[in-house]
Amino acid sequence: MTADRTTLRPGLCSVTFRGLDCDTVIGLATRAGLAAIEWGTDVHLPPGDLARARDLARRCADAGLATPTLGSYLRSEDGDDDSLNDVLDTAEAIGAARIRVWAGRKGSAEAGADDRAAVAANVNRYCEAAAARGLAIALEFHPNTLTDTAPSAAALLNAVPHPGLRSYWQPKPDMTAEMVREEIALIAHRLSDLHVFHWVGEAKVRRPLAEGRGFWAAAFAAAAELAPAPDNAPRHAFMEFVQDDSPDRFIADAAVFTDLCAASDATSTNNES
C-alpha cells in the first residue's frame, strides 16, 4: 500500500459558491492551496454543455487543479436516460472519474420495499452505463434519500450488484467522533470521498470549521485508516457550504482543512510502517 492511496486530497465543491463565476471559484481554490474541485451541474457546469466542460477542464489544469468528480443531480429514477447520457458526456468532457448521484426522492423512513428496489435498479443502470465509459458512480449521503442514514446507505450499496459503485460520506449536525467512526466503518468498502462542513443544531447553523476541528480530525483519521478503494482511486475531501457563503470565511476554514488533510496523510503513512 502506498501513502497516496489513503491520503485525503483537499478539494472544494463548487456549489459552495453558486453565486460566483467559475474563474473566481478556481481562484479561491488555488488561493486556499486545494488540489481539486467538484463541479456542480446545477449552475457552474450544465449537463450537455461539452464546450464549457472542456474549457473548464483546461482552466483547472492550468491552475493545477484536478477535476476528479462531477456533482450531478441525477435522482436514480426511471425515464432519465437522456439526462444520464448528458451527465456522462459532461463527465467525460471535463475528465472526471466519478459522478455523484442522489438515491431517489424518499427518505429511508418513508421508502417501502418497492421504492428501494427501484432505486437500486436505477443506480445499477447508472453504474453499467458509467462503467462502459470508464467512469464510476458514487452516492451522496443526503437527507430525504435512501442515504439519509448510514445503515440505509449500506443496505443500498449492498443491494446494487455492480462492483464499481462508491459512496461519499458527510455528517449530520452534532454527531460525535464515535458516531462518525461507526458510520464510516459501515461503508468502508465503498467509501470514495468526504463532503466537509461544520453545521450545528437542528437549524443546521453554519459555523467556522475550526470549531469542529476535533470532530473532523477523527473523521479524517477514520478514512485514512481504511484500505485503498478497490479501484485504487485516491480519496478526496471536499469543502462545502461555509458560514455566510463568505470567501473570506472559506479561506480561513481552508487553513484548518488543509492542516487536517496533512494530518490524515501522516496517519496513513504511519499506519504503513
KOLVEX-85901 format. One record per residue (C-alpha): residue in three letters; y negated, x negated, z. Coordinates in steps of 0.2 Angstrom, whole numbers, plus 5000, padded with zeros to 4 digits. Each point is the difference from the previous one (the first is absolute). Layout:
  aa north east   up
 ala     Y    X    Z
...
END
This chain:
  aa north east   up
 met  5000 5000 5000
 thr  4983 4993 4996
 ala  4984 5004 5010
 asp  4991 5009 4986
 arg  5013 5013 4999
 thr  4996 5007 5017
 thr  4981 4996 5001
 leu  4989 5015 4999
 arg  4987 4996 4987
 pro  4983 5008 5003
 gly  4993 5013 4989
 leu  4989 5015 4998
 cys  5002 5018 4995
 ser  4987 5004 4988
 val  4999 5018 5007
 thr  4991 4993 5015
 phe  4985 4999 4989
 arg  5001 5015 4988
 gly  4981 5000 4998
 leu  4999 4982 4994
 asp  5003 4994 4983
 cys  5015 4988 4996
 asp  4989 4984 4999
 thr  4993 5003 5017
 val  5018 5004 5007
 ile  5006 4983 4992
 gly  4985 4991 5007
 leu  5003 5007 5018
 ala  5019 4995 4999
 thr  4995 4983 4994
 arg  4987 4998 5013
 ala  5012 5005 5014
 gly  5013 4987 4994
 leu  5013 5013 4995
 ala  5014 4997 4988
 ala  5003 5016 4991
 ile  4993 5018 4997
 glu  5010 5016 4999
 trp  4990 5010 4987
 gly  5000 5019 5003
 thr  5002 5012 4985
 asp  4988 5013 5007
 val  4984 4991 4996
 his  5001 4982 4995
 leu  5014 5000 4988
 pro  5004 5017 4992
 pro  5018 5002 4994
 gly  5001 4997 4981
 asp  4984 4990 4998
 leu  5009 4984 4994
 ala  4985 4991 4994
 arg  4992 5002 5017
 ala  5016 4994 5008
 arg  5001 4984 4989
 asp  4982 4996 5003
 leu  5002 5003 5019
 ala  5015 4988 5000
 arg  4990 4987 4991
 arg  4986 5001 5012
 cys  5012 4999 5015
 ala  5008 4985 4993
 asp  4984 4992 4997
 ala  4996 5003 5018
 gly  5016 4993 5006
 leu  5007 5017 5006
 ala  5017 5007 4997
 thr  5003 5018 4995
 pro  5018 5003 5008
 thr  4999 5019 5002
 leu  4992 5015 4992
 gly  4995 5014 5012
 ser  5005 5016 4990
 tyr  4999 5018 5006
 leu  5017 5005 4993
 arg  5007 5013 5011
 ser  5019 4999 4996
 glu  5001 5017 4992
 asp  5007 5009 4985
 gly  4991 5001 4983
 asp  4990 4984 5002
 asp  5007 4989 4986
 asp  4984 4998 4991
 ser  4991 4995 5016
 leu  5014 4988 5005
 asn  5000 4991 4983
 asp  4981 4998 5001
 val  5002 4992 5017
 leu  5014 4989 4994
 asp  4989 4995 4984
 thr  4986 4996 5012
 ala  5010 4989 5012
 glu  5007 4990 4985
 ala  4982 4998 4993
 ile  4993 4993 5017
 gly  5016 4990 5004
 ala  5005 5009 5016
 ala  5018 4998 5005
 arg  5000 5016 5011
 ile  4993 5017 5000
 arg  4996 5010 5015
 val  5005 5018 5000
 trp  5000 5015 5013
 ala  5015 5009 5005
 gly  4997 5018 4996
 arg  4987 5012 5006
 lys  5009 5006 5017
 gly  5001 4991 5016
 ser  5017 4996 5008
 ala  4999 5015 5012
 glu  4996 5012 4987
 ala  5012 4994 4986
 gly  5017 5008 4998
 ala  5016 4993 4993
 asp  4996 5005 4982
 asp  4982 4992 5002
 arg  5008 4984 5005
 ala  5013 5000 4987
 ala  4986 5003 4986
 val  4989 4986 5006
 ala  5015 4988 5001
 ala  5005 5005 4983
 asn  4982 4997 4993
 val  4998 4984 5009
 asn  5016 4994 4993
 arg  4994 5005 4982
 tyr  4984 4990 5003
 cys  5010 4985 5006
 glu  5011 5001 4984
 ala  4985 5001 4989
 ala  4991 4986 5009
 ala  5015 4989 5000
 ala  5002 5002 4981
 arg  4983 4991 4999
 gly  5004 4987 5013
 leu  4990 5009 5013
 ala  5003 5007 5017
 ile  4995 5016 5010
 ala  4995 5000 5018
 leu  4997 5015 5011
 glu  4984 5001 5010
 phe  5001 5005 5019
 his  4989 5015 4999
 pro  4996 5016 5010
 asn  5006 5016 4992
 thr  5014 4992 4990
 leu  5018 4995 5004
 thr  4994 4983 5006
 asp  4990 5007 5014
 thr  5012 4993 5013
 ala  5010 4985 4999
 pro  5017 5009 5003
 ser  4996 5012 4986
 ala  4994 4985 4989
 ala  5017 4991 5003
 ala  5010 5016 4996
 leu  4991 5001 4983
 leu  5002 4982 4996
 asn  5019 5002 5004
 ala  5001 5016 4990
 val  4993 4991 4984
 pro  5015 4991 4991
 his  4989 4988 4990
 pro  5000 4983 5009
 gly  4983 4995 4994
 leu  4991 5012 5011
 arg  4988 4993 5013
 ser  4988 5006 5013
 tyr  4983 4996 5007
 trp  4997 5002 5018
 gln  4984 5006 5010
 pro  4997 5005 5018
 lys  4995 5017 5008
 pro  4986 4998 5012
 asp  5003 4994 5017
 met  5018 4994 4997
 thr  5006 4986 5012
 ala  5007 4983 4994
 glu  5017 5006 5005
 met  4999 5015 4989
 val  4995 4990 4985
 arg  5014 4988 5002
 glu  5012 5015 5001
 glu  4992 5008 4984
 ile  5001 4984 4990
 ala  5018 4997 5005
 leu  5005 5017 4993
 ile  4994 4995 4983
 ala  5002 4981 5001
 his  5012 5000 4985
 arg  4987 5008 4989
 leu  4983 4994 5007
 ser  4988 4994 4986
 asp  4982 5000 5006
 leu  4989 5006 5015
 his  4984 5010 5000
 val  4989 4994 5014
 phe  4986 5009 5009
 his  4995 5004 5018
 trp  4998 5018 5004
 val  5000 5008 5017
 gly  5003 5018 5007
 glu  5005 5016 4992
 ala  4983 5000 4991
 lys  5006 4983 4992
 val  4983 4992 5004
 arg  4999 4983 4991
 arg  4997 4985 5011
 pro  4997 4981 4997
 leu  5017 4992 4996
 ala  4997 4987 5014
 glu  5003 5014 5013
 gly  5017 5002 4993
 arg  5004 4982 4998
 gly  5015 5001 5013
 phe  5008 5014 4991
 trp  4999 4992 4983
 ala  5006 4984 5006
 ala  5016 5008 5006
 ala  5001 5010 4983
 phe  4998 4984 4990
 ala  5012 4990 5010
 ala  5013 5014 4998
 ala  4998 5000 4981
 ala  5000 4981 5000
 glu  5016 4999 5009
 leu  5009 5010 4987
 ala  5011 4993 4987
 pro  4992 4999 4982
 ala  5001 5016 4990
 pro  5015 5001 4989
 asp  4990 4996 4984
 asn  4991 4986 5010
 ala  4983 5007 4996
 pro  4987 4994 5012
 arg  4993 5013 5012
 his  4982 5004 5001
 ala  4989 5007 5014
 phe  4986 5011 4993
 met  4984 5004 5009
 glu  4995 5018 4999
 phe  4986 5011 5006
 val  4988 4991 5011
 gln  4987 5007 5012
 asp  4986 5009 4991
 asp  5007 4994 4983
 ser  4988 4985 5004
 pro  5002 4984 4990
 asp  4993 4990 5014
 arg  5013 5008 5012
 phe  5013 4995 4987
 ile  4995 4982 5000
 ala  5001 5000 5019
 asp  5017 5008 5000
 ala  5006 4989 4987
 ala  4997 4984 5011
 val  5012 5008 5013
 phe  5012 5006 4986
 thr  5002 4983 4992
 asp  5003 4992 5017
 leu  5014 5012 5003
 cys  5008 4996 4983
 ala  4999 4982 5003
 ala  5008 5003 5017
 ser  5014 5010 4992
 asp  5003 4985 4988
 ala  5002 4988 5015
 thr  5012 5013 5007
 ser  5010 5000 4984
 thr  5000 4981 4999
 asn  5006 4998 5018
 asn  5014 5012 4998
 glu  5007 4990 4986
 ser  5001 4984 5010
END
